[in-house]
Amino acid sequence: MAGLISVTGASANVSLWGAALIGAIGSLIYSYTKKLIERYEIDDPLDNSEIHGFCGIWSIIAVGIFDID
């Protein structure tokens, strides 16, 4: 799910390898932010902030990095 959210913003303007890399980095971002949220004992049972918040921010950054147009 994290990879999907990460690549959705750039899906029309990236190549196949770029989309795969964006999704992989989004998965890593999710893993590390999940640990961070648990460390600070922030209650987020559905992981919305990790998936939609942090991976969404990565999606915005990834559009600028991997855009092919």
PEMO-V743329 format. One record per pair of residues at least 6 apart in sequence whose C-alpha atoms are under 6 Angstrom apart, sorted by the first residue. I is the first residue (numbers start at 1). J is the second residue. D is the distance in Angstrom with one decimal. If there is no record, write none. Layout:
BEGIN
I;J;D
I;J;D
END
This chain:
BEGIN
2;26;5.8
2;27;5.5
2;51;5.3
3;23;3.8
3;26;5.0
3;27;5.5
6;23;5.9
6;26;5.5
6;55;5.2
6;56;5.9
6;59;4.6
7;22;5.9
7;23;5.9
9;59;5.8
10;63;5.1
13;67;5.4
13;68;5.8
14;66;5.9
14;67;5.3
14;68;5.7
26;55;5.7
30;50;5.7
33;50;6.0
END
